[in-house]
């Protein structure tokens, strides 16, 4: 049986698109993308919220500690408290996706 292969967009794909459409050097586009992702990461860590107009917003949520269970052997485990990232798309992005 054949599995459906997902068409994921990688960082290299994004670099090639920027390079092709804008004609910028590959080293510049690589540095640009690294800086963009580092900036987003730092701001999420410090501010817990990033809003990008006409795209969406990223928010850091705190998950509390809880008890989980392995469904195979019914053993209970303590799941530690952690932070997760939530994304909510903007209305304009949803309109573009849904047509």
N, C-alpha and C positions, 0 to 999 in steps of 0.2 A: 504494500500500500504506500502510495506517495504522500508525503507530507506537503502541505502548502507552505512555501517559503515566504516569510514576511519580507516586505520591501522596506527595511529600516533605512532612515536617512542618517548617515554617519557624519562625524566631524569632517572627514576627508571629502565627503560629497558636498558639504556646505562650502568648504574651501574652494573646491573646483567650480562650483556655481558662481561664487563671488569673483573668482579669478577670471572666469569666462565672460561674465556679464559686465564687469567693471574694468577688466584689463589690468588689475593690480598684480604686483609680483606675489609669488607663492609665499615667500618669507613674510611679507607684510600681512597677508590674509591669515597666515598661521598665528602670528603674534597678535593680531586683532582678535581672533576667536578665543585664544587663550586668555587674553585680558578681559573679554566680555564675560566668559564663564567664571573667571576668578572674581570679578566685580560682583556678579550675581551671588556667588557663594558667600563672599564676605558680607554683603548687605543682608542676606538672609540670616546669617549668624548674628549680626549686630542688631538689626531692626525688626526681624521676624516677618517683614512684609515687603514685597516688591510689586509695583503696579507698572505694567507696560501698556501704554495706550493702544487701543485697537487690537490687542493680543490677549491679555488676561493678567491675572495676579497670582503670585506665589506667596504662600503663607506657611509659617512654621507652626505646627500644632504639637502640644505636649500630650503624650499618651501616658496615663497613669499605670502603675503596676497592677497586674491582674494574674489570676490563675487560669492556665490553659490546660487542655487535656489531649493526650495522644489518642486518636480514635481507634488505632489498632489494638493497643494494649491497655487502654483506659487509665494509664498513669497520669497523675496530675503534675504539672510543672509550674514554677513561678516565672512569669514573663516580666522582665524588668521594665521600669519606666524608660521612655525614650521619646525622641522628637521625630516627627515625620513632616514631609513637605506636601502641601495640598495645592492643587492648581485649579483655578476657576477661570474659564475662558470668558472673554468679553462678548457682548451681544453682537458686535460687528464681525468677530471671528466666527461665531456660530452661524450668522447669516451667510458668510462666504462659504462655509463648509456645506451647509444645507441647501444652498442655491437660492 
